[in-house]
Amino acid sequence: MSLIKRFKNNPILTADDVPYPVATVHNAAVIKHQGLYIMIFRSHLHNGRSILGKAVSENGFDFKVDTAPFMVPSKEGEFALYEEYGLEDPRITFIDGEYLITYSAYSRHGVRIGLARSSDLIHVDRVSLITEADYRNVVIFPEKFDGLYARLDRPHSEISPWSMWISFSPDLRYWGDSKVIMKPAMYHWDEMKIGPGAPPIKTRHGWLNIYHGVFPTMDGSVYRLGAALHDLHDPGKIIAVGDNWILQPEDPWEVTGYVHNVVFSCAAVPEDDGTVKIYWGGADKVMCAGTAKISALVAHCLDNPRSPFP
């Protein structure tokens, strides 16, 4: 039995649902705000570069897209230089009374992570570019640790191949105390690279981290989802990594699309009934959703774990 139950009407959002010209809708952040589900999604334009759009839902499955994009590459100052080629793969964290949005900023200088903030998910202000090139998949924990913000990320490097790291910051602008906390497992479903997906979810057993793993095949790479648990008080300590994947490409819109054989998550919304809504991009073209029991995902990690440094 699958840990994640796919929504029966997947995909939940496609380019046809967007009231301005785009080629894709995928890799979206989702969070609940004043009883509504707010989705910030990535779209390829027809020139191949990406922007961020916004959609709203009452039930977390039926979304209506705003008439204009949420964020487009800046035309002014330092952000313009590093966002020249587009904005990709956002994540949203609510902490200290505001929403923090991380996103990949692409330019001729590589990919860096931009940080923006919003009080209402209507107006948005850029804060800083918080990494050098070449970083991806930055997610911020929704709590501080000893007064410090914490983030997970994935440097794009073959030196310590595509591993997961943690860093801390007193002010969201300057980050340090970085260390590698989890690596891909050879001859495994995530052997090529891993990266954090949704912002971690707090459970009584630890912080639940839904991450992606990539496996190389003769027909290209396959992106799947897995789960790991971090210590509640020291998020740099991994308690357990589930040995098996929790979701893989199976539906036609996950197997075939802009990039074949991809399920890629940037969002998971915990609910009061102990379930979580998980959102993923299918084949870098459409948005999909499913539900799972948080307790089952935790058990997945604890009952059949592997080492974070296999």
Summary of the structure (lengths in Angstrom):
residues: 310
radius of gyration: 17.7
end to end distance: 26.6
largest distance: 51.4
contacts: 1103
relative contact order: 0.15
helix: 7%
strand: 51%
